[in-house]
């Protein structure tokens, strides 16, 4: 049996079999720890470029969810005229946690700064109750990025819960309006 992409044998060979000799390239990256366990960290192409530094979304999200009150997080890049891209984070708190605001944001920023580095400090942190996901549970970062950059969100046919998009949009608009009022 020959494995291929639908109607595109050439692309299959060039994308998945040409990066490394005699090895398949999945597009994911991982590390092998001292005990020999392999830890899948995420997509190799899920990288933000902030002031010339390449920062993986997986590292940022792992730092954020290491906070005791955080259940889930997603990060994406927004256009920044000086840095190229700035980091924006969407954070879901654990059930029953009510605190949000400046103190929690400071705690999350401190975790990121000590775990990843100061360059990875998010420009914005938004608290939401859910993130837009596909039916298989994958966070749709492209929707978050589209909302944050005021772009068309495009096809949402694989979206599990449309209300999540509305909530993210509302949280982003609320922050934008508070910044405008304080300027």
Secondary structure, DSSP 8 states (H G I E B T S, - for coil): -----TT-HHHHHHHHSSSBTTB---SEEEEE-TTS-EEEEEETT-EEEETTEEEEHHHHHHHHHTSTTEEEEEEEEEEETTTEEEEEEEEEE-TT----SHHHHHHHHHHHHHHT-GGG--SEEEEES---BBTTS-B-HHHHHHHHTT------TTBS-HHHHHHHHHHHHHHHHHHHHH-
